[in-house]
Amino acid sequence: MSDSTSDSLFSIVARGDEADLRRVAVDLAETAAAHVRARRPDVFGPAGTHADGAVQAKSHATDPVTIVDTETEELVRRLLAEQRPGDPIVGEEGGGSLDDTAADTVHWVVDPIDGTVNFLYGIPGYAVSVAALRGGRPVAGAVVDVERAATYSAGLGLGALRVGADGVVEHLRCTPVDTVSMSLVATGFAYGRQRRTRQAELVAQVLPHVRDIRRFGAGALDLCHVAAGRVDAYYEHGLNAWDWGAGALIAAEAGAQLILPPATAPGIDGDLVVAAAPGIADEFMTLLRRVGATEPIPDR
C-alpha cells in the first residue's frame, strides 16, 4: 500500500529495548485502566447524571473531557516519571512537545480515555492508550479495553498480543480477506460540523463497495480490531499521535499495512490514518483515492 503522504512504521530500526518499553507501556495502561474502571461509578450516576464540574467541553460543545480523563493522565505521568525519568511525555489533556526527528529519544504519547463519549454514556468501547515513540514512530505500545479488561500490546519486531481478563493470550493476525467487497470496515467521525459532514459523504461513497461499515467510537480500539481480525480495515481523518500511537504498531505487528501522518501533525489538519489487512490494502487505498478520501479534511 503506497501513498504520497505515507510513512512506513518499518523504517524505524529496533534498538533492543522494545521488550522493556512494551512492559512499561502495558504496566502504565493497565494501571490507568483500573483507575478509570474504579472511578466511573464514583463520578457518573444513573441516567447519565454526574457530579458538578465532572464534564467539560473541549474543541467543540459535543467534544467532552471528564475529570477522570485528567486524573488518569496525571496518574500515568507520575508513574512514567518514576519508571522512565527524563522521557518526554505528550498527553491528550496535558499537552507536551513531540520531536519526530529525535531518533535517540523515547517520547511517550498518552490518551487517558480514548472514546470519552462512550465512557460518558457507559457504552463499552473506551480504552487507555500508551505508546513509546522514537524518531516519530511507535516502537512499543499498549491499549487496554477498559470494560473488557483486555490488553493489546506490541513491540517493534516482537509481534502483537491480546491478553484477556481471563489471562488467555492471543497472538494477533489480520484476517486473510482478499477482496474489498467482502471487507468489514471501521471508521470514525469528528466533532466539528464541517469535517463530520464530509466524513458522512465519504462513508456514503465507500459503503456500496464493502461488506459493511462499523463505527465503534475509539480509534485506538479500531486499530486493535484490525490487528485481531475483528474488522478488515479502518480509516479516519483527524487523529492525533496519542490516538494512533499504540494501536498503529499493534496493527502493523499483526500484519496490517498502514498510512500514517507525521507524529507531530495536529489532528486539526485532518490527515488520513488507514490500517488494512494485507490482502486488501492496495485495493482499499484505490477505493479511498477514487472517492477522494485520501485528501485531508481540516477542522476549520
KEKE-3310 file (N, C-alpha, C; in steps of 0.2 Angstrom, whole numbers, plus 5000, padded with zeros to 4 digits):
npx = (5004:5004:5007:5007:5008:5011:5020:5032:5030:5040:5052:5059:5072:5074:5080:5083:5078:5065:5056:5057:5052:5039:5034:5034:5024:5013:5011:5008:4997:4988:4987:4982:4969:4963:4961:4952:4941:4937:4934:4923:4910:4910:4909:4899:4881:4865:4856:4864:4868:4880:4893:4894:4904:4911:4912:4917:4918:4928:4936:4925:4907:4901:4912:4918:4927:4932:4933:4939:4947:4957:4963:4967:4977:4986:4990:4997:5007:5014:5018:5026:5036:5043:5047:5053:5062:5065:5061:5052:5034:5019:5002:4985:4977:4986:4995:5011:5027:5032:5045:5048:5060:5070:5079:5086:5079:5066:5050:5034:5017:5001:4984:4972:4959:4952:4939:4929:4916:4909:4913:4907:4893:4892:4894:4901:4917:4929:4945:4962:4977:4994:5010:5027:5037:5050:5060:5048:5040:5030:5038:5034:5020:5003:4986:4972:4957:4945:4932:4932:4943:4954:4970:4979:4995:5011:5028:5041:5045:5042:5030:5012:5000:4985:4979:4967:4954:4953:4966:4970:4981:4982:4989:4990:4984:4980:4965:4963:4956:4953:4947:4940:4926:4921:4925:4924:4923:4929:4927:4927:4920:4922:4920:4918:4907:4909:4919:4914:4903:4908:4915:4904:4899:4909:4908:4896:4899:4909:4903:4894:4904:4909:4908:4902:4900:4907:4906:4913:4919:4931:4947:4959:4955:4949:4960:4966:4956:4958:4970:4967:4958:4945:4939:4942:4948:4952:4949:4951:4950:4959:4966:4976:4993:4992:4981:4983:4996:4999:4990:4992:5005:5002:4993:5001:5011:5003:5002:4995:4994:4999:4994:5000:5000:5013:5020:5020:5010:4995:4979:4969:4972:4968:4973:4974:4972:4975:4973:4974:4970:4983:4979:4969:4974:4980:4969:4960:4965:4965:4951:4948:4956:4949:4936:4940:4944:4957:4962:4966:4955:4952:4949:4942)
npy = (4994:5010:5028:5045:5053:5044:5035:5024:5012:5003:5009:5012:5006:4992:4993:4985:4987:4986:4976:4980:4993:4990:4982:4992:5001:4992:4990:5004:5007:4997:5000:5013:5010:5002:5012:5021:5012:5010:5023:5027:5023:5032:5045:5045:5044:5036:5036:5045:5055:5066:5072:5089:5099:5088:5085:5093:5104:5103:5106:5107:5109:5097:5089:5080:5081:5073:5073:5061:5058:5068:5065:5052:5054:5062:5052:5043:5051:5053:5040:5036:5045:5040:5028:5030:5042:5058:5055:5063:5067:5067:5071:5069:5077:5085:5090:5094:5092:5085:5078:5073:5070:5066:5053:5046:5048:5043:5046:5048:5045:5048:5043:5046:5042:5035:5037:5045:5049:5037:5032:5042:5039:5026:5016:5001:5001:5010:5016:5015:5022:5020:5024:5022:5032:5033:5043:5048:5038:5023:5012:5004:4999:5000:4996:4996:4989:4995:4991:4978:4973:4969:4968:4974:4973:4978:4976:4983:4973:4962:4956:4956:4955:4950:4950:4943:4946:4934:4930:4923:4922:4929:4928:4940:4942:4949:4947:4935:4941:4944:4953:4968:4970:4961:4965:4971:4986:4999:5015:5033:5048:5066:5079:5092:5101:5104:5095:5082:5082:5081:5068:5060:5061:5054:5041:5037:5035:5025:5014:5006:4998:4989:4976:4980:4994:4999:5009:5012:5021:5023:5026:5020:5007:5003:5001:4991:4981:4979:4972:4961:4955:4957:4967:4971:4983:5000:5017:5034:5052:5065:5061:5062:5059:5053:5046:5036:5031:5019:5009:5009:5002:4990:4985:4985:4976:4964:4962:4971:4984:5001:5018:5033:5049:5062:5061:5073:5080:5090:5085:5094:5097:5086:5075:5058:5042:5025:5008:4992:4975:4964:4958:4966:4978:4987:4987:4993:5006:5011:5012:5022:5033:5035:5039:5051:5051:5051:5064:5077:5082:5097:5103:5116)
npz = (5000:4995:4996:4993:5005:5014:5027:5033:5046:5047:5044:5055:5065:5076:5092:5103:5115:5115:5121:5135:5134:5130:5141:5151:5145:5145:5159:5163:5156:5160:5174:5173:5167:5176:5186:5179:5177:5191:5195:5187:5193:5204:5199:5189:5189:5189:5173:5166:5174:5183:5194:5199:5188:5183:5169:5155:5140:5126:5111:5104:5107:5108:5111:5124:5139:5154:5172:5175:5164:5165:5178:5176:5166:5173:5183:5175:5170:5182:5186:5175:5176:5187:5182:5170:5171:5164:5151:5138:5138:5130:5131:5128:5136:5145:5136:5129:5120:5105:5097:5081:5075:5084:5085:5095:5107:5118:5116:5125:5121:5126:5129:5139:5141:5127:5117:5125:5124:5124:5136:5144:5142:5147:5138:5132:5126:5126:5130:5137:5131:5128:5121:5116:5107:5094:5085:5079:5077:5082:5094:5104:5113:5121:5123:5132:5133:5143:5149:5145:5151:5144:5137:5124:5115:5109:5102:5093:5080:5088:5088:5090:5104:5112:5128:5138:5150:5157:5157:5146:5132:5116:5100:5089:5072:5056:5046:5033:5022:5005:4996:4994:4993:5002:5014:5031:5037:5048:5055:5059:5066:5067:5079:5074:5064:5050:5046:5050:5041:5029:5031:5032:5019:5013:5019:5013:5000:5001:5007:4997:4992:5000:5013:5025:5036:5051:5066:5080:5090:5096:5091:5094:5099:5087:5078:5085:5083:5069:5070:5077:5069:5069:5062:5045:5040:5043:5043:5046:5048:5055:5067:5082:5087:5100:5098:5088:5091:5099:5094:5081:5079:5085:5076:5064:5068:5068:5055:5047:5034:5034:5033:5039:5047:5050:5066:5073:5067:5069:5074:5070:5057:5049:5043:5035:5042:5040:5041:5036:5032:5024:5012:5006:5006:4995:4986:4994:4997:4984:4982:4992:4987:4975:4979:4985:4998:5002:5004:5015:5029:5035:5051:5051)
capx = (5000:5008:5003:5012:5008:5013:5027:5032:5032:5046:5058:5062:5076:5074:5086:5084:5075:5057:5053:5056:5047:5032:5032:5032:5018:5007:5010:5005:4990:4983:4986:4977:4963:4960:4958:4946:4936:4935:4931:4917:4904:4910:4908:4893:4876:4860:4853:4869:4869:4886:4894:4896:4911:4914:4912:4918:4918:4935:4936:4918:4902:4900:4918:4919:4933:4929:4938:4943:4952:4963:4965:4971:4983:4991:4992:5002:5013:5018:5021:5031:5042:5046:5050:5057:5064:5068:5057:5046:5028:5014:4996:4979:4974:4991:4999:5018:5030:5034:5050:5048:5067:5074:5080:5088:5075:5060:5044:5028:5011:4996:4977:4970:4952:4950:4932:4926:4909:4907:4914:4902:4887:4893:4894:4908:4921:4934:4952:4968:4982:5001:5015:5033:5039:5057:5060:5042:5036:5030:5042:5031:5013:4998:4979:4968:4949:4943:4926:4933:4949:4958:4976:4983:5001:5016:5034:5043:5048:5040:5023:5006:4996:4979:4978:4960:4953:4954:4973:4971:4985:4980:4994:4986:4985:4974:4961:4965:4952:4957:4944:4937:4919:4920:4928:4921:4927:4928:4928:4925:4918:4924:4915:4916:4901:4912:4923:4909:4899:4912:4916:4897:4898:4913:4905:4890:4903:4913:4898:4892:4909:4912:4903:4898:4904:4906:4908:4914:4919:4938:4951:4964:4952:4948:4966:4967:4952:4961:4975:4964:4954:4938:4937:4947:4951:4950:4951:4948:4953:4960:4968:4982:4998:4990:4975:4985:5002:5000:4986:4996:5010:4999:4990:5007:5014:4999:5002:4992:4998:4996:4996:5000:5003:5019:5018:5019:5004:4990:4973:4965:4974:4963:4976:4971:4975:4972:4975:4971:4973:4987:4976:4965:4977:4981:4963:4956:4968:4962:4944:4949:4958:4943:4931:4943:4946:4964:4963:4965:4949:4954:4943:4942)
capy = (5000:5016:5034:5051:5055:5038:5035:5017:5011:4999:5012:5013:5000:4990:4995:4980:4989:4986:4972:4983:4998:4986:4981:4999:5003:4988:4992:5010:5006:4993:5003:5018:5007:5000:5018:5023:5007:5011:5029:5029:5023:5037:5051:5045:5041:5034:5041:5049:5061:5066:5077:5096:5100:5082:5085:5100:5104:5105:5109:5108:5108:5090:5085:5081:5079:5072:5073:5055:5059:5072:5061:5047:5056:5064:5046:5040:5055:5052:5033:5036:5049:5036:5022:5032:5049:5062:5054:5067:5065:5071:5068:5072:5083:5089:5093:5092:5093:5079:5079:5067:5069:5064:5046:5043:5050:5040:5050:5044:5048:5045:5045:5043:5038:5036:5035:5048:5049:5030:5032:5046:5036:5020:5011:4998:5003:5015:5012:5019:5020:5022:5022:5024:5033:5035:5046:5050:5032:5019:5006:4999:5002:4995:4998:4992:4990:4996:4987:4971:4972:4966:4972:4974:4976:4976:4979:4983:4966:4957:4954:4959:4951:4952:4946:4944:4946:4928:4928:4919:4925:4928:4931:4943:4942:4951:4942:4933:4943:4946:4957:4974:4969:4956:4968:4975:4992:5003:5022:5037:5054:5071:5083:5098:5100:5104:5089:5076:5082:5077:5061:5057:5060:5048:5034:5035:5033:5019:5009:5002:4994:4985:4971:4984:4999:4999:5015:5010:5027:5024:5025:5015:5001:5001:4999:4984:4977:4977:4968:4955:4952:4959:4971:4970:4989:5006:5023:5040:5058:5070:5058:5064:5054:5049:5041:5031:5028:5012:5005:5008:4997:4984:4983:4983:4969:4959:4961:4976:4989:5007:5025:5037:5056:5063:5061:5080:5083:5090:5082:5099:5097:5082:5070:5052:5036:5019:5002:4987:4968:4965:4955:4971:4985:4991:4989:4998:5013:5013:5014:5028:5038:5036:5043:5057:5051:5052:5071:5079:5086:5101:5105:5124)
capz = (5000:4994:4995:4993:5011:5019:5031:5035:5053:5047:5043:5062:5067:5083:5096:5108:5121:5114:5126:5141:5133:5130:5148:5154:5142:5147:5166:5164:5153:5164:5180:5172:5165:5183:5189:5175:5179:5198:5196:5184:5197:5208:5195:5185:5192:5184:5168:5164:5179:5185:5199:5196:5186:5181:5162:5152:5133:5123:5105:5102:5113:5108:5112:5131:5144:5161:5177:5175:5159:5168:5184:5173:5163:5179:5186:5170:5170:5189:5186:5170:5178:5191:5179:5165:5172:5159:5145:5137:5138:5127:5133:5125:5141:5147:5131:5128:5114:5102:5092:5077:5072:5089:5084:5101:5112:5118:5118:5126:5120:5131:5128:5146:5139:5120:5117:5131:5124:5126:5144:5147:5142:5149:5132:5132:5120:5128:5131:5138:5126:5130:5116:5116:5100:5093:5078:5077:5075:5088:5095:5109:5115:5124:5123:5137:5133:5150:5151:5145:5154:5139:5135:5117:5116:5104:5102:5086:5079:5093:5087:5094:5108:5116:5134:5140:5158:5160:5156:5139:5127:5109:5096:5084:5065:5052:5043:5026:5017:4999:4991:4997:4993:5007:5020:5036:5038:5054:5054:5065:5064:5071:5082:5071:5059:5043:5045:5050:5035:5023:5033:5031:5012:5011:5021:5008:4994:5002:5009:4992:4989:5006:5016:5029:5040:5059:5070:5087:5094:5099:5086:5097:5098:5080:5076:5088:5080:5063:5072:5080:5064:5071:5056:5040:5038:5047:5041:5049:5047:5060:5073:5084:5089:5105:5096:5084:5093:5101:5090:5074:5080:5086:5069:5060:5070:5066:5048:5043:5031:5036:5031:5045:5046:5054:5073:5075:5063:5073:5072:5067:5050:5046:5039:5035:5045:5037:5043:5032:5031:5018:5006:5003:5007:4989:4983:4999:4996:4977:4983:4996:4982:4970:4982:4987:5005:5004:5005:5022:5030:5041:5056:5052)
cpx = (5004:5004:5008:5013:5010:5020:5027:5034:5039:5052:5062:5065:5075:5080:5088:5081:5067:5053:5052:5051:5040:5030:5030:5025:5012:5006:5006:4998:4985:4982:4981:4970:4959:4957:4952:4940:4933:4932:4925:4910:4904:4908:4901:4887:4871:4858:4858:4871:4877:4887:4896:4903:4915:4915:4912:4918:4925:4934:4929:4913:4901:4906:4920:4926:4930:4935:4942:4948:4958:4966:4970:4977:4988:4994:4998:5008:5017:5022:5027:5037:5046:5050:5055:5059:5067:5065:5052:5040:5023:5007:4990:4977:4980:4996:5007:5021:5033:5039:5051:5055:5072:5075:5082:5084:5068:5055:5038:5022:5005:4989:4974:4963:4951:4943:4928:4919:4906:4907:4908:4895:4886:4892:4901:4911:4925:4940:4957:4973:4989:5006:5021:5035:5047:5057:5053:5037:5036:5035:5039:5024:5008:4992:4975:4961:4947:4938:4928:4939:4954:4964:4979:4989:5006:5022:5037:5047:5046:5033:5018:5002:4990:4979:4971:4960:4954:4962:4975:4975:4983:4986:4990:4988:4979:4971:4964:4961:4956:4953:4940:4929:4917:4923:4923:4925:4925:4930:4926:4923:4921:4919:4913:4911:4904:4915:4918:4904:4902:4914:4909:4897:4903:4911:4900:4893:4907:4908:4896:4897:4912:4906:4898:4903:4902:4909:4908:4915:4926:4943:4957:4962:4951:4954:4968:4962:4954:4966:4972:4959:4946:4935:4943:4951:4948:4953:4948:4953:4954:4962:4975:4987:4996:4984:4978:4992:5003:4996:4989:5001:5007:4996:4996:5010:5010:4998:4999:4997:4994:4998:4995:5003:5010:5016:5016:5013:4998:4983:4969:4966:4970:4966:4973:4975:4971:4976:4971:4974:4977:4984:4972:4968:4977:4974:4959:4959:4966:4955:4944:4951:4952:4938:4933:4944:4953:4966:4962:4958:4950:4947:4943:4935)
cpy = (5006:5022:5040:5053:5050:5039:5028:5016:5007:5002:5013:5006:4999:4991:4990:4981:4989:4982:4976:4989:4995:4985:4987:5001:4999:4990:4999:5010:5002:4996:5009:5015:5005:5007:5021:5018:5008:5018:5031:5028:5029:5044:5051:5041:5038:5039:5046:5055:5060:5072:5084:5096:5094:5082:5092:5099:5106:5109:5111:5107:5101:5085:5086:5079:5078:5072:5067:5055:5063:5068:5056:5049:5058:5058:5043:5044:5054:5045:5033:5040:5045:5030:5024:5040:5052:5061:5059:5064:5069:5067:5072:5078:5087:5092:5090:5093:5087:5081:5073:5066:5066:5056:5043:5044:5046:5045:5046:5048:5044:5048:5042:5039:5040:5033:5038:5048:5042:5030:5036:5043:5029:5014:5008:5000:5010:5012:5017:5017:5023:5019:5025:5025:5035:5037:5047:5044:5027:5013:5001:5003:4997:4999:4994:4994:4989:4991:4980:4968:4968:4970:4970:4977:4974:4979:4979:4977:4961:4954:4957:4954:4954:4947:4948:4944:4940:4925:4924:4924:4924:4932:4934:4943:4945:4946:4941:4936:4946:4950:4962:4973:4965:4959:4972:4980:4997:5010:5026:5044:5060:5074:5090:5097:5100:5097:5083:5076:5079:5070:5057:5056:5054:5041:5032:5033:5026:5013:5004:4997:4989:4980:4976:4989:4998:5006:5013:5016:5027:5021:5019:5008:4998:4998:4992:4979:4974:4971:4961:4952:4953:4964:4970:4977:4994:5012:5029:5046:5062:5067:5062:5058:5050:5044:5035:5027:5021:5007:5004:5002:4990:4981:4981:4977:4963:4958:4966:4981:4996:5013:5030:5044:5056:5063:5068:5083:5084:5088:5087:5099:5092:5076:5063:5047:5030:5013:4996:4980:4968:4962:4960:4978:4989:4992:4994:5005:5015:5016:5021:5034:5040:5040:5050:5057:5052:5059:5073:5083:5090:5103:5113:5126)
cpz = (5000:4994:4996:5000:5016:5022:5034:5042:5052:5045:5050:5063:5074:5086:5101:5114:5121:5119:5132:5140:5133:5137:5151:5151:5144:5155:5167:5161:5157:5171:5179:5170:5172:5186:5185:5177:5186:5199:5193:5189:5202:5205:5192:5188:5187:5179:5166:5168:5181:5190:5195:5194:5183:5173:5159:5144:5131:5117:5102:5107:5114:5110:5120:5134:5151:5166:5178:5170:5162:5174:5181:5170:5168:5182:5181:5170:5177:5188:5181:5172:5183:5188:5173:5166:5166:5152:5144:5136:5134:5128:5130:5130:5143:5143:5131:5121:5111:5096:5087:5074:5077:5089:5090:5107:5112:5120:5120:5124:5123:5129:5134:5145:5132:5120:5123:5130:5126:5134:5147:5148:5145:5144:5132:5125:5121:5131:5134:5133:5128:5124:5117:5109:5100:5086:5075:5075:5081:5088:5100:5111:5118:5124:5127:5135:5140:5152:5150:5148:5150:5137:5128:5118:5110:5105:5095:5085:5083:5093:5091:5098:5111:5122:5137:5148:5161:5159:5150:5134:5120:5105:5090:5077:5061:5049:5036:5021:5011:4994:4996:4998:4999:5014:5024:5038:5044:5052:5060:5062:5069:5075:5078:5065:5052:5042:5045:5044:5030:5025:5031:5023:5010:5013:5015:5002:4995:5003:5003:4990:4994:5009:5020:5033:5047:5061:5077:5092:5098:5094:5088:5097:5091:5077:5079:5085:5073:5065:5074:5075:5065:5066:5051:5038:5043:5044:5045:5048:5054:5067:5075:5086:5094:5104:5093:5086:5094:5096:5083:5074:5081:5080:5064:5062:5069:5059:5044:5040:5033:5032:5037:5043:5050:5062:5076:5072:5068:5070:5068:5059:5046:5042:5040:5038:5042:5040:5039:5032:5025:5012:5003:5003:5001:4986:4988:4998:4989:4978:4987:4991:4977:4973:4985:4995:5007:5005:5012:5023:5036:5045:5057:5048)
residu = (MET:SER:ASP:SER:THR:SER:ASP:SER:LEU:PHE:SER:ILE:VAL:ALA:ARG:GLY:ASP:GLU:ALA:ASP:LEU:ARG:ARG:VAL:ALA:VAL:ASP:LEU:ALA:GLU:THR:ALA:ALA:ALA:HIS:VAL:ARG:ALA:ARG:ARG:PRO:ASP:VAL:PHE:GLY:PRO:ALA:GLY:THR:HIS:ALA:ASP:GLY:ALA:VAL:GLN:ALA:LYS:SER:HIS:ALA:THR:ASP:PRO:VAL:THR:ILE:VAL:ASP:THR:GLU:THR:GLU:GLU:LEU:VAL:ARG:ARG:LEU:LEU:ALA:GLU:GLN:ARG:PRO:GLY:ASP:PRO:ILE:VAL:GLY:GLU:GLU:GLY:GLY:GLY:SER:LEU:ASP:ASP:THR:ALA:ALA:ASP:THR:VAL:HIS:TRP:VAL:VAL:ASP:PRO:ILE:ASP:GLY:THR:VAL:ASN:PHE:LEU:TYR:GLY:ILE:PRO:GLY:TYR:ALA:VAL:SER:VAL:ALA:ALA:LEU:ARG:GLY:GLY:ARG:PRO:VAL:ALA:GLY:ALA:VAL:VAL:ASP:VAL:GLU:ARG:ALA:ALA:THR:TYR:SER:ALA:GLY:LEU:GLY:LEU:GLY:ALA:LEU:ARG:VAL:GLY:ALA:ASP:GLY:VAL:VAL:GLU:HIS:LEU:ARG:CYS:THR:PRO:VAL:ASP:THR:VAL:SER:MET:SER:LEU:VAL:ALA:THR:GLY:PHE:ALA:TYR:GLY:ARG:GLN:ARG:ARG:THR:ARG:GLN:ALA:GLU:LEU:VAL:ALA:GLN:VAL:LEU:PRO:HIS:VAL:ARG:ASP:ILE:ARG:ARG:PHE:GLY:ALA:GLY:ALA:LEU:ASP:LEU:CYS:HIS:VAL:ALA:ALA:GLY:ARG:VAL:ASP:ALA:TYR:TYR:GLU:HIS:GLY:LEU:ASN:ALA:TRP:ASP:TRP:GLY:ALA:GLY:ALA:LEU:ILE:ALA:ALA:GLU:ALA:GLY:ALA:GLN:LEU:ILE:LEU:PRO:PRO:ALA:THR:ALA:PRO:GLY:ILE:ASP:GLY:ASP:LEU:VAL:VAL:ALA:ALA:ALA:PRO:GLY:ILE:ALA:ASP:GLU:PHE:MET:THR:LEU:LEU:ARG:ARG:VAL:GLY:ALA:THR:GLU:PRO:ILE:PRO:ASP:ARG)
# end
